[in-house]
Amino acid sequence: MNQSIQFPELEWWDEARQSVCFSAQANGFQLTCAISGGELLRRFHAQGDALTCFRLNRWELEDQAERAIQHQQEDDQGWVWLSSDK
């Protein structure tokens, strides 16, 4: 893992965005990463709670977020969105 990107174990459900969000720190900057609940449950063939699904698959999702951060794939608000086409 790239030492300049860290993922504290801090994740939450964002009701307005219907997404699981999680924090990342890259080169001293705070970023927010997110994946929609529907995408998360589809990707891991899960049912039920998206937040639990995230926690069970944290390492894979953090790896994807790390690659997105390294490729500077933040949106205009500085968020990194994970999707199946990444």
Secondary structure per residue as TSV (DSSP state, phi and psi in degrees):
chain	resnum	aa	ss	phi	psi
A	1	M	-	360.0	139.9
A	2	N	-	-64.8	122.1
A	3	Q	T	-66.4	-19.2
A	4	S	T	-84.9	-4.5
A	5	I	E	-118.9	122.2
A	6	Q	E	-127.5	148.1
A	7	F	-	-123.6	99.4
A	8	P	-	-66.9	152.9
A	9	E	S	-77.8	73.6
A	10	L	-	-136.2	105.1
A	11	E	E	-134.8	154.0
A	12	W	E	-153.2	159.0
A	13	W	E	-92.5	124.8
A	14	D	E	-101.0	105.5
A	15	E	T	-62.1	-42.2
A	16	A	T	-62.6	-37.7
A	17	R	T	-94.4	-7.6
A	18	Q	T	52.5	47.4
A	19	S	E	-140.7	154.0
A	20	V	E	-90.7	128.3
A	21	C	E	-114.1	148.5
A	22	F	E	-149.3	152.8
A	23	S	E	-89.1	151.7
A	24	A	E	-142.2	149.1
A	25	Q	E	-120.7	122.3
A	26	A	E	-127.2	116.3
A	27	N	T	52.1	40.3
A	28	G	T	86.2	-4.3
A	29	F	E	-101.8	140.1
A	30	Q	E	-86.0	128.9
A	31	L	E	-123.7	156.3
A	32	T	E	-114.0	128.4
A	33	C	E	-108.3	152.6
A	34	A	E	-152.9	155.4
A	35	I	E	-144.6	136.8
A	36	S	E	-65.8	148.4
A	37	G	H	-59.8	-41.6
A	38	G	H	-63.1	-44.6
A	39	E	H	-61.1	-43.5
A	40	L	H	-61.3	-48.5
A	41	L	H	-67.2	-37.6
A	42	R	H	-64.4	-46.8
A	43	R	H	-59.6	-39.7
A	44	F	T	-105.0	14.5
A	45	H	T	49.1	47.1
A	46	A	-	-110.2	161.9
A	47	Q	-	-126.2	154.0
A	48	G	S	97.3	-128.7
A	49	D	-	-85.1	118.4
A	50	A	H	-64.6	-35.3
A	51	L	H	-65.1	-40.8
A	52	T	H	-64.8	-42.0
A	53	C	H	-60.1	-42.6
A	54	F	H	-58.4	-47.8
A	55	R	H	-62.5	-35.0
A	56	L	H	-73.0	-21.6
A	57	N	T	-122.5	23.8
A	58	R	H	-51.8	-47.3
A	59	W	H	-62.7	-43.5
A	60	E	H	-64.1	-42.0
A	61	L	H	-69.0	-38.3
A	62	E	H	-66.1	-36.0
A	63	D	H	-61.8	-43.7
A	64	Q	H	-64.8	-42.5
A	65	A	H	-63.0	-40.2
A	66	E	H	-59.7	-44.7
A	67	R	H	-62.8	-42.0
A	68	A	H	-63.8	-41.2
A	69	I	H	-64.7	-43.7
A	70	Q	H	-61.2	-31.1
A	71	H	T	-94.7	12.3
A	72	Q	T	52.4	51.6
A	73	Q	-	-96.8	35.1
A	74	E	-	-76.0	149.0
A	75	D	-	-83.4	-172.6
A	76	D	T	-63.1	-24.1
A	77	Q	T	-93.1	2.3
A	78	G	S	84.3	14.7
A	79	W	E	-92.1	148.0
A	80	V	E	-109.9	112.7
A	81	W	E	-99.6	129.5
A	82	L	-	-95.7	134.7
A	83	S	-	-144.3	169.6
A	84	S	T	-68.1	-18.5
A	85	D	T	-90.8	9.5
A	86	K	-	-98.5	360.0
